[in-house]
Amino acid sequence: MTVKPEHYDIVRRPITTEKTMAASQHRGVVFEVAIDANKARIKEAVEALYGVKVQAVNTSITKGKAVRFRYRFRGKTRARKKAYVTLAEGNTLDVSSSL
């Protein structure tokens, strides 16, 4: 599969936390993705960018939260979408070493 420029817009970055590193022991990888990306486009982008076979994709949207700057200015953090990608049997992907 060839890498298209829009694949870089879909998959923004891997998320490396303790919880996601524990998921990598069970063939799971977590990415921050574009908010409008669907599961099929995420699967295509991960397979093209990393050269692995994807078994399943689950997504989660975290809404932006209200925050205060200094003591009077109000703002809002941006909404984020995470993709929990399960790789097919025999495929591995180590995102912790690519940081």
C-alpha positions in Angstrom: 0.0 0.0 0.0 1.4 3.4 -0.9 1.6 6.3 1.5 -0.6 9.2 0.6 -0.2 12.7 2.1 -3.6 12.6 3.8 -2.4 9.6 5.9 -0.2 12.0 7.8 -3.2 14.2 8.4 -5.2 11.3 9.8 -2.7 9.8 12.2 -1.2 12.7 14.1 1.0 11.0 16.7 1.3 7.9 18.9 0.2 8.3 22.5 2.8 6.9 24.9 1.6 6.6 28.5 1.9 3.8 31.0 -1.6 2.5 30.1 -0.8 2.5 26.3 2.5 0.8 26.9 0.8 -2.0 28.8 -1.6 -2.4 25.9 1.3 -2.8 23.5 2.0 -6.2 25.2 -1.3 -7.4 23.8 -0.7 -6.1 20.2 -2.4 -2.8 20.9 -1.2 0.7 19.9 -2.9 4.0 20.6 -2.8 7.0 18.3 -4.1 10.6 18.4 -6.1 10.9 15.1 -8.0 13.6 13.3 -11.4 14.3 14.8 -13.2 13.6 11.5 -11.4 10.4 10.7 -13.5 7.2 10.6 -12.3 3.7 11.5 -11.7 2.6 7.8 -9.5 5.6 7.1 -7.6 5.1 10.3 -7.0 1.5 9.5 -5.8 2.3 5.9 -3.5 5.1 7.2 -1.9 2.9 9.9 -1.3 0.0 7.5 0.3 2.4 4.9 2.4 4.4 7.3 3.8 1.6 9.5 3.6 -1.5 7.2 1.6 -3.6 9.6 -1.8 -5.5 9.3 -4.5 -4.1 11.5 -7.2 -6.4 13.0 -9.5 -3.8 14.7 -9.8 -0.1 15.4 -11.8 1.4 18.3 -12.1 5.1 18.7 -12.8 7.5 21.6 -13.5 11.2 21.6 -12.6 13.4 24.5 -14.5 16.7 24.6 -12.6 19.9 25.3 -12.7 21.2 28.8 -13.3 24.7 30.1 -10.1 26.3 31.6 -9.1 29.6 33.1 -6.0 31.6 32.2 -4.6 33.6 35.0 -7.7 34.6 37.0 -10.2 36.1 34.6 -9.8 34.8 31.1 -11.8 31.8 30.1 -10.9 29.4 27.4 -11.4 25.8 26.2 -9.0 23.0 25.4 -9.4 21.3 22.1 -11.3 18.1 21.6 -9.2 15.0 20.9 -9.9 11.7 19.3 -7.9 8.5 20.1 -7.7 5.4 18.1 -7.1 2.1 19.9 -5.5 -0.1 17.1 -5.3 -3.9 17.6 -2.7 -5.4 15.3 -3.2 -8.8 13.6 -1.4 -11.9 14.9 2.3 -11.8 14.1 2.6 -8.0 13.7 4.4 -5.8 16.1 4.9 -2.0 16.3 7.2 -0.3 18.8 6.3 3.4 18.9 8.2 4.0 22.1 11.6 3.7 20.3 10.6 6.1 17.5 10.2 9.1 19.9 
